[in-house]
Amino acid sequence: MKRIFMISFAIMIILGSFTGNAQNNKKRNAPKVAAQKIEVYYFHFTRRCPTCMAVESESQKDLGALYPEQVKKGMITFKSFNLDEKGSEAIAKKCQASGQSLLVISGKKRTDLTSEGFMYARNSPDKLKQKIKSTIDPLLGSK
């Protein structure tokens, strides 16, 4: 009886290792998913402070510096909308922007960078640039 138990146990361990290897091979050989279009939206009002203007200009500048090829190809876009204008209502509703907002949207993924934008745009623009990079790189499939 003890011998049958030991043989059964050894067979289960051997079969388990094959199953684990098959799953690991699937992960390694999985094709990379092509990156979706990434849209960066900046929503603002007509009356703007220097920080508000810096969030827009720094974000746009950072995208061009970090991703020149993707911006040129239209894979990454930057659009600014004035919430006081009637034409901006539909896109603001679609993006769930009720006030000044800096949003990165790719497919169904929506990342709100508003706080970081207003915190860093004027005094620490490199920190904003790093936050934009750390948000967009995973969407592109970059490390």
Secondary structure by P-SEA (a helix, b strand, c coil): caaaaaaaaaaaaaaaaaaaaaaaaaaaacccccccbbbbbbbbcccccaaaaaaaaaaaaaaaaacaaaaaaccbbbbbbccccccaaaaaaaacccccbbbbbcccbbbbaaaaaaacccccaaaaaaaaaaacccccccc
